């Protein structure tokens, strides 16, 4: 099977060789050979793969089990009164059943960044609570098991391009193919930062053929002290990052025009956020380019809360409709600030 890696278009069949077609040169370049997917077996760190939705080349760093809350499998959207809408997030989560599924933290090949409909800037977390610096890891993504198309690289000179690739992975001793296994540095990095790298919950919901998937995880907190007549008071500002993917499952052209958020903190505050598009864009979802993915951050004055909202979408005929963002919890690692 031949995949156009950069344009995300199937070109035809020629054995199982894998090629890409750069948009300017219009020529095929072989990058590897597809392997048989493993529907029932978890992939290991060092596995090269193509992303089934976005088409980029990746390599697996960290596999783990996520709890997937899929409202499409459990009765869809819960009907509530206007009075209840501001407090629905936590209550709806209580009634949902989660399915345990395999997910992966992966590196993205930097050569594919310009052709992706997702943000390649990676993850961020507060590496040190005593300063205000955010630690950013470029080119990391979060991938479900079903999105992994494993392959073996045929490029012995540069099978993968990422600044962390050689630091974290080393060629295996298997001479039958080009493959990789973790270095001790990857294990040490994962153990040190596991609370930021590994999250547990994924939330999905589909409205009128547009599926929204949300993955939140805790970034960290900052402590600040203030003096008053009775002494010194210490407070914490907690940060979360959330990754959102929109997928057009019906093929009809739609465009995201507006976002609408409700952000509830267990300190008792409820914030409403409205704006045009997302991350400075108003992405169009079509049959040819059905998905868009982005990340953002939110902060609270308390160690937990929840968020929910909607996107206003526009059809090709100008008609507008709302797509629901499933409610999701914002939970901190409480051991970090006890």
C-alpha positions in Angstrom: 0.0 0.0 0.0 1.4 3.4 -0.9 0.5 6.4 1.2 1.0 10.0 0.3 2.4 11.0 3.6 2.4 14.7 3.1 -0.9 15.2 1.2 -2.8 12.5 3.2 -4.1 10.9 0.0 -4.1 7.2 -1.0 -2.3 6.8 -4.3 -2.7 3.1 -5.1 -1.1 -0.2 -4.4 2.4 -1.5 -5.2 3.2 -4.4 -2.8 3.5 -2.9 0.7 6.1 -0.2 0.0 5.4 3.2 1.6 6.1 6.4 -0.2 5.5 10.1 0.2 4.8 12.8 -2.4 6.2 16.3 -1.6 3.8 19.0 -2.9 6.4 20.9 -4.9 8.7 18.2 -6.5 5.8 15.9 -7.3 7.8 12.7 -7.0 7.6 9.7 -4.8 10.1 9.0 -2.1 10.1 5.7 -0.3 10.2 6.0 3.5 9.4 2.5 4.6 7.3 -0.7 4.4 4.0 -1.1 6.2 3.8 -3.8 8.9 0.7 -5.7 9.9 -1.3 -3.7 12.6 -1.6 -5.3 16.0 -5.3 -4.9 17.0 -5.0 -6.8 20.3 -1.3 -6.3 21.2 0.1 -3.1 22.6 3.0 -1.5 20.6 6.3 -1.0 22.3 8.5 2.1 22.7 10.6 2.6 19.6 7.9 1.5 17.1 7.8 3.6 14.0 4.3 4.4 12.7 2.1 6.5 10.4 -0.8 8.4 12.0 -4.0 7.1 10.5 -5.7 10.5 10.6 -3.0 13.1 10.1 -0.5 11.1 8.1 2.7 12.1 9.8 5.5 9.8 10.7 5.9 9.1 14.4 7.7 6.9 16.9 6.2 5.6 20.2 7.8 6.7 23.5 5.3 5.8 26.2 2.3 3.4 26.1 -0.3 3.5 28.8 -4.0 2.7 29.5 -6.5 5.6 29.3 -10.1 5.8 30.6 -12.2 6.8 27.6 -15.5 8.4 28.3 -17.5 8.1 25.0 -20.9 9.7 25.2 -21.8 8.3 21.8 -21.7 4.8 23.4 -23.7 5.8 26.5 -26.8 7.5 25.4 -25.3 10.7 24.0 -26.0 14.2 25.5 -27.9 14.4 28.8 -30.8 16.8 28.7 -30.8 19.4 31.4 -32.7 22.5 32.3 -31.3 26.0 32.0 -30.8 26.2 35.7 -28.7 23.1 35.8 -26.5 23.9 32.8 -23.8 25.8 34.8 -23.1 22.7 37.0 -23.5 19.8 34.6 -19.9 18.9 34.1 -19.2 16.9 37.2 -22.6 15.4 37.5 -22.6 14.0 33.9 -19.2 12.4 34.5 -20.5 10.5 37.5 -23.0 8.7 35.3 -20.6 7.7 32.5 -18.9 4.4 32.2 -15.3 4.5 31.0 -13.6 2.0 28.7 -9.9 1.2 29.2 -8.0 1.6 25.9 -4.4 1.8 24.9 -2.9 5.3 24.1 0.6 6.4 23.3 2.8 9.4 23.8 4.8 9.8 20.6 7.4 11.9 18.8 6.5 13.5 15.5 9.0 13.6 12.6 10.0 17.2 12.2 10.0 17.0 8.4 6.2 16.5 8.6 5.4 19.6 10.7 4.5 21.9 7.7 1.9 19.4 6.4 0.0 18.7 9.6 -3.4 19.9 10.6 -2.4 19.8 14.2 -0.1 21.8 16.4 3.4 20.2 16.6 4.7 22.4 19.4 4.4 19.5 21.9 3.5 19.5 25.6 4.3 22.0 28.3 4.6 21.6 32.1 6.0 23.5 35.1 9.2 21.7 35.6 10.0 23.6 38.8 7.2 25.1 41.0 9.7 27.7 42.4 10.0 29.6 39.1 7.7 30.7 36.4 9.2 28.8 33.5 7.1 26.4 31.4 9.1 23.4 30.1 8.2 22.7 26.5 8.8 19.4 24.6 8.5 20.1 20.9 6.8 17.6 18.6 4.9 15.4 21.0 1.4 14.0 20.4 -1.1 11.7 22.0 -2.3 8.8 19.8 -4.9 6.0 20.3 -4.0 2.4 19.5 -6.4 2.4 16.4 -4.6 5.4 14.9 -1.2 3.6 14.7 -0.1 2.2 11.3 3.2 0.5 12.1 6.0 0.5 9.5 9.7 -0.3 9.1 11.9 2.5 7.8 14.0 1.8 4.6 16.0 5.0 5.2 19.2 3.9 6.8 20.7 7.5 6.7 17.9 9.4 8.5 15.0 7.1 9.4 13.5 9.7 11.7 14.2 13.4 12.4 13.6 14.8 15.9 16.1 16.4 18.4 15.1 13.8 21.0 15.1 10.7 18.8 18.8 9.6 19.2 18.8 10.8 22.8 15.9 8.5 23.8 16.2 5.6 21.3 18.9 3.3 20.0 18.9 0.9 17.1 18.1 -2.7 18.2 20.4 -5.6 17.5 17.8 -7.2 15.2 19.6 -7.1 11.8 16.4 -8.1 9.9 15.0 -4.6 9.9 15.6 -1.0 11.2 14.0 -0.9 14.6 14.6 0.9 17.9 14.5 0.3 21.7 14.5 2.7 24.6 17.7 4.1 26.1 18.1 4.4 29.8 17.8 8.2 29.3 14.2 7.7 28.1 13.3 5.6 31.1 14.9 8.2 33.5 13.1 11.1 31.7 9.7 9.3 31.9 10.2 8.4 35.6 11.1 12.0 36.5 8.2 13.5 34.5 5.6 10.8 34.6 3.0 13.0 36.4 3.1 15.4 33.5 3.5 12.9 30.6 0.8 10.4 31.6 -2.8 11.3 31.9 -5.8 9.0 32.5 -9.0 10.4 30.8 -10.2 10.9 27.3 -13.6 12.4 26.5 -15.5 12.1 23.2 -18.9 13.2 21.9 -20.4 13.6 18.4 -22.9 16.3 17.4 -24.5 16.3 13.9 -21.5 14.3 12.5 -18.8 16.3 14.2 -16.8 14.4 16.8 -14.9 16.3 19.5 -12.2 14.5 21.5 -10.7 16.1 24.6 -7.6 15.0 26.5 -6.8 17.1 29.6 -3.7 16.8 31.8 -2.2 18.6 34.7 0.6 21.0 34.0 1.6 22.0 37.6 1.1 24.8 40.0 2.8 28.0 41.2 2.9 29.1 44.8 2.8 32.7 45.7 3.0 34.3 49.2 1.5 37.6 50.3 1.9 39.4 53.6 -0.9 40.8 55.7 -1.4 42.0 59.3 -1.8 38.4 60.5 1.2 36.9 58.8 2.0 35.4 55.4 -0.6 33.7 53.2 0.4 31.2 50.5 -1.8 30.5 47.5 -1.5 28.2 44.5 -2.4 28.8 40.8 -3.0 25.5 39.1 -2.5 25.0 35.4 -3.9 22.4 32.9 -3.3 21.8 29.3 -6.1 20.3 27.1 -5.7 18.8 23.7 -8.8 18.9 21.4 -9.5 17.2 18.1 -12.4 17.9 15.8 -13.3 15.3 13.2 -15.9 15.6 10.4 -17.5 12.1 10.1 -20.0 13.0 7.4 -17.9 14.7 4.8 -20.0 17.8 4.3 -17.9 21.0 4.4 -18.1 22.9 7.7 -16.1 25.7 9.2 -15.5 26.4 12.9 -16.5 30.0 13.6 -16.8 30.5 17.3 -16.0 28.9 20.6 -17.9 29.0 23.9 -16.6 27.8 27.2 -17.8 27.4 30.8 -15.0 27.0 33.4 -16.0 26.0 36.9 -13.6 26.0 39.8 -14.3 24.2 43.1 -13.4 27.5 44.8 -16.9 28.5 43.7 -16.1 30.6 40.6 -17.7 30.1 37.2 -16.1 31.8 34.1 -17.6 32.2 30.6 -15.2 32.5 27.7 -16.3 33.3 24.1 -14.3 34.1 21.0 -13.8 33.7 17.3 -12.3 30.4 16.1 -9.6 28.6 18.0 -5.8 29.4 18.4 -6.2 32.2 15.9 -7.8 30.0 13.2 -11.2 29.1 11.8 -10.5 25.7 10.5 -12.4 24.1 7.7 -13.3 20.4 7.9 -14.0 18.6 4.6 -14.0 15.0 3.3 -10.5 15.5 2.1 -9.2 17.1 5.3 -11.6 15.9 7.9 -9.7 16.6 11.1 -8.1 19.5 13.0 -6.3 19.3 16.4 -5.0 22.0 18.8 -4.0 22.6 22.4 -4.6 25.3 24.9 -4.2 26.0 28.7 -6.4 27.0 31.6 -5.6 28.0 35.1 -7.6 27.9 38.4 -7.2 29.2 41.9 -8.2 25.7 43.2 -6.8 22.2 42.7 -9.8 21.0 40.7 -12.7 22.0 38.6 -14.3 21.2 35.2 -15.0 22.6 31.8 -17.5 22.2 29.0 -18.8 24.2 26.1 -19.6 24.3 22.4 -18.3 25.3 18.9 -20.4 27.2 16.5 -20.0 25.7 13.0 -21.1 27.0 9.6 -22.2 24.8 6.7 -21.4 25.6 3.1 -24.9 27.1 2.7 -24.3 29.6 5.5 -26.4 27.8 8.1 -25.0 27.7 11.7 -25.2 24.9 14.2 -23.6 24.1 17.6 -21.3 21.2 18.3 -21.0 20.2 21.9 -17.6 20.0 23.8 -18.0 17.1 26.3 -17.6 18.1 30.0 -14.2 17.1 31.4 -12.6 17.2 34.9 -9.6 19.3 35.8 -7.8 17.4 38.5 -4.4 18.1 40.0 -1.8 15.8 41.4 -2.7 16.6 45.0 0.5 15.0 46.4 2.5 17.9 44.8 1.0 20.5 47.0 0.0 18.8 50.2 
